[in-house]
Amino acid sequence: MELFGRVVSGCFSLVMVVVFLVGFAAFVEDRVRVHRFRRRFKGKHVLVCSTRHGWHDFIVNNVAPVLPEGSTVEWNRHFAVLRVLRMRGKLPLLMHVGRRIRGVSLNERLLPLRGNAKRDAETQRRVAEIVAAAQREIA
């Protein structure tokens, strides 16, 4: 019985070490992702979008052309850094990467315009106003 207790105790210790190492590796990987994200987009506005639910054509035709200089569009295929940064809100999400990373969801504001997926000057003007207001909000 004593041998069984030592074996179980040893296995438990080994499992705890493995769990700690896996958790620590995930923590380090997340920190590296955030560091790369900050370095890549420093001083820029980033619009993180999804290709789901008809957003792709609308973003490409009406949002991307009116984004201010220094802004970029990133598609949320492998954008796991949002989870690490604990960004809340539905996509599209406008973020400013400065000393702090701030973001605001544009989903509710752009949703009424999303039906106009074709390039349209009036839609682009309204989108430009929405993006400018969001930039002032997170500045």
C-alpha positions in Angstrom: 0.0 0.0 0.0 2.9 2.4 0.8 4.4 1.8 -2.7 1.1 2.6 -4.3 0.9 5.9 -2.4 4.4 6.9 -3.5 3.6 6.0 -7.2 0.4 8.1 -7.1 2.2 11.0 -5.4 5.0 10.9 -8.0 2.6 10.8 -10.9 0.6 13.6 -9.5 3.7 15.7 -9.1 4.7 15.0 -12.7 1.3 15.9 -14.0 1.4 19.2 -12.1 4.8 20.1 -13.5 3.5 19.3 -17.1 0.4 21.4 -16.5 2.5 24.3 -15.2 4.9 24.1 -18.2 2.1 24.1 -20.7 0.4 27.1 -19.0 3.7 29.0 -18.9 4.4 28.3 -22.6 0.9 29.6 -23.5 1.5 32.7 -21.4 4.8 33.4 -23.1 3.3 32.7 -26.6 0.5 35.3 -25.8 3.0 37.9 -24.7 5.1 37.4 -27.9 1.9 37.8 -30.0 1.1 41.0 -28.3 4.6 42.3 -28.7 4.6 41.5 -32.4 1.2 43.1 -32.8 2.3 46.3 -31.1 5.5 46.5 -33.1 3.8 45.8 -36.4 0.9 48.4 -36.0 2.6 51.0 -33.7 0.9 54.4 -34.2 -1.7 53.0 -36.7 -5.4 52.5 -36.7 -6.3 48.9 -37.4 -9.7 47.8 -38.6 -10.2 44.1 -37.7 -12.9 42.5 -39.9 -14.6 39.2 -40.5 -15.5 37.8 -43.9 -18.6 36.3 -42.4 -22.2 37.5 -42.9 -21.6 39.6 -46.0 -19.0 42.0 -44.4 -16.2 41.2 -46.9 -17.6 42.9 -50.0 -18.9 45.9 -48.0 -15.5 46.4 -46.3 -13.5 46.1 -49.5 -15.8 48.4 -51.6 -16.9 51.0 -49.1 -14.8 51.0 -45.9 -11.2 50.4 -47.0 -11.2 53.2 -49.7 -12.2 55.8 -47.1 -9.9 54.8 -44.2 -7.5 57.6 -43.3 -3.8 57.3 -44.1 -2.0 55.2 -41.6 -4.9 52.8 -41.2 -4.9 49.2 -42.2 -7.5 46.4 -42.6 -6.8 43.0 -41.1 -9.0 40.0 -41.6 -9.9 37.9 -38.5 -8.8 34.6 -39.9 -5.9 34.1 -37.4 -6.1 37.2 -35.4 -5.8 35.5 -32.0 -4.3 38.6 -30.4 -7.8 40.0 -29.9 -8.4 37.3 -27.3 -5.1 38.1 -25.5 -5.9 41.8 -25.5 -9.4 41.1 -24.2 -11.0 43.3 -26.9 -14.7 43.2 -26.6 -17.3 43.9 -29.2 -18.4 42.5 -32.5 -16.3 42.8 -35.7 -15.6 45.1 -37.4 -13.5 46.5 -34.6 -11.4 49.7 -35.0 -8.3 49.8 -32.8 -5.6 52.3 -32.2 -2.2 51.0 -31.3 -0.4 53.5 -29.3 0.9 53.5 -25.8 -2.3 51.7 -25.0 -4.4 49.7 -27.3 -7.9 51.0 -27.5 -10.7 49.7 -29.6 -14.3 50.3 -30.5 -16.8 48.1 -32.3 -18.2 49.6 -35.5 -20.7 46.7 -36.0 -23.9 48.5 -34.9 -22.9 51.7 -36.7 -22.1 50.0 -40.0 -24.8 47.3 -39.9 -27.5 49.5 -41.6 -25.1 50.3 -44.4 -23.8 46.8 -45.0 -26.6 46.0 -47.5 -24.8 48.4 -50.0 -22.0 46.0 -50.9 -21.4 47.8 -54.2 -19.1 50.8 -54.4 -21.2 53.8 -53.6 -20.1 57.4 -53.0 -22.8 58.2 -50.6 -22.2 55.1 -48.6 -18.5 55.8 -48.5 -19.2 59.4 -47.3 -21.3 58.0 -44.4 -18.7 55.4 -43.6 -16.0 58.0 -43.5 -18.0 60.0 -41.0 -18.5 56.9 -38.8 -14.8 56.0 -38.9 -13.8 59.6 -38.1 -16.2 59.7 -35.1 -14.8 56.3 -33.9 -11.2 57.6 -34.2 -12.1 60.6 -32.1 -13.7 58.3 -29.5 -10.6 56.1 -29.1 -8.0 58.8 -29.4 
